[in-house]
Amino acid sequence: MPTVSSLPPELYFIGPPTWNDQLGSWWVTRYAGVQEVLTAPGLSAEYVTAAEREQHTPLMSGPQAADGERHRRLRAAIADRFSPAAVERLRPIITGIAQDLADQLAGTSGPTDLGAAFTRPLPAQVICAILGLDQEAAGRVWGWIEADLFSSPATSMVGPQADQWAFWRQLLSERRRQRQGPGLLDELAANPTLDDHDVIGLLAILMHAGMATTTAVLTSAIAQLDANGLLAAGVDHAAVSAIIRETLRTDPPFPFVRRRALEDLKIDGQPIQAGEWVTGCILAAHHDPDRWPDPHRFRLDRPPGIEDLAFGRGVHRCAGVNLAWVELEIGLQVLLGIDGLRVDPAATLTRPWPSYLPMLTGLSVIVGPSK
């Protein structure tokens, strides 16, 4: 089993598709099969109709839960803001935020929660700067993540979150009464191709995934490095890309992808009937020995170019992947520059389970010379 994990061993089992009673879904684990789940045109990511939107979480109104023309329209509304060139222009801002947080962390004494001190505020401050929001919004969204996403076994099982709908609707109303600002929120609010459900769906996924992804990967990376003796030995900053790749492989932030069959088809050889659910276990696929030798070991010597599925595949590949990668690069670089950073020996690694977002919820760290 992986070095850093408190997830059930069966999540790493590789085999043919099976029926999962808890999810009411086919469960797919082999790399090739999960890749099919992500890309098969006969599987739909759109779980709800326009009339049903407010009976579900705002997350189900985002582009990751849309197909066809609506999916293309939502992606087009944010594409320029998350292009490689746009993200590169943000690099100095991200670096400044990360360095300020690292300086504060370096000045602490005694055990400190890495999540509260660094891995949560870094992406929160960045995405709020892009959207033109204050940090109160980030706090509200993180509260919804902890209250609802951590306890939901599948994306389509998250409750309606009426308070989140109300929050975004009020915010949109206020912004439209004011003069348009430079943030993406104001840009989306003024976009004539988007209705309120579109805008709220975009805001919800940008905030939720924008914060949770980077937080989960940075926290796991430090835990993995420490567990494998690499923090104590010292990590060359040239290895940052390898650390990110291997963390995304061994501990993907969103380890499951759920789709609904639009027609009868086969996934990894298993007949699927129209209307049935299919869940791809990215976590298991990333430990498929046919794809990665010695899959349960955290290794930085794996050659680049062996693609992972952590950010999805095909038309639904994560729209914010460029931003996430730069945040992870910068975040790891500054964390590895903190003298004596190590995991508290008394730390307990915990994850919510069952949950479709089973990330490490906290990691106690210590900085400075060992006594």
Stockholm file with secondary structure:
# STOCKHOLM 1.0

chainA/1-371         MPTVSSLPPELYFIGPPTWNDQLGSWWVTRYAGVQEVLTAPGLSAEYVTAAEREQHTPLMSGPQAADGERHRRLRAAIADRFSPAAVERLRPIITGIAQDLADQLAGTSGPTDLGAAFTRPLPAQVICAILGLDQEAAGRVWGWIEADLFSSPATSMVGPQADQWAFWRQLLSERRRQRQGPGLLDELAANPTLDDHDVIGLLAILMHAGMATTTAVLTSAIAQLDANGLLAAGVDHAAVSAIIRETLRTDPPFPFVRRRALEDLKIDGQPIQAGEWVTGCILAAHHDPDRWPDPHRFRLDRPPGIEDLAFGRGVHRCAGVNLAWVELEIGLQVLLGIDGLRVDPAATLTRPWPSYLPMLTGLSVIVGPSK
#=GR chainA/1-371 SS CCSSCCSCGGGGCCCSCEEETTTTEEEECSHHHHHHHHHCTTEECCCSCGGGGGGSCGGGGSGGGCCHHHHHHHHHHHGGGGSHHHHHHHHHHHHHHHHHHHHHHHTCCSCEEHIIIIITHHHHHHHHHHHTCCHHHHHHHHHHIIIIITTCSSGGGSCCCHHHHHHHHHHHHHHHHSCCCSSHHHHHHTCTTCCHHHHHHHHHHHHHHHHHHHHHHHHHHHHHHHHTTHHHHCCCGGGHHHHHHHHHHHSCSSCEEEEEESSCEEETTEEECTTCEEEEEHHHHTTCTTTSSSTTSCCSCSCTTCCCCTTCCGGGSCTTHHHHHHHHHHHHHHHHTSTTCEECTTCCCCCCSSCSCCCCCCCEEECSCCC
#=GC SS_cons         CCSSCCSCGGGGCCCSCEEETTTTEEEECSHHHHHHHHHCTTEECCCSCGGGGGGSCGGGGSGGGCCHHHHHHHHHHHGGGGSHHHHHHHHHHHHHHHHHHHHHHHTCCSCEEHIIIIITHHHHHHHHHHHTCCHHHHHHHHHHIIIIITTCSSGGGSCCCHHHHHHHHHHHHHHHHSCCCSSHHHHHHTCTTCCHHHHHHHHHHHHHHHHHHHHHHHHHHHHHHHHTTHHHHCCCGGGHHHHHHHHHHHSCSSCEEEEEESSCEEETTEEECTTCEEEEEHHHHTTCTTTSSSTTSCCSCSCTTCCCCTTCCGGGSCTTHHHHHHHHHHHHHHHHTSTTCEECTTCCCCCCSSCSCCCCCCCEEECSCCC
//
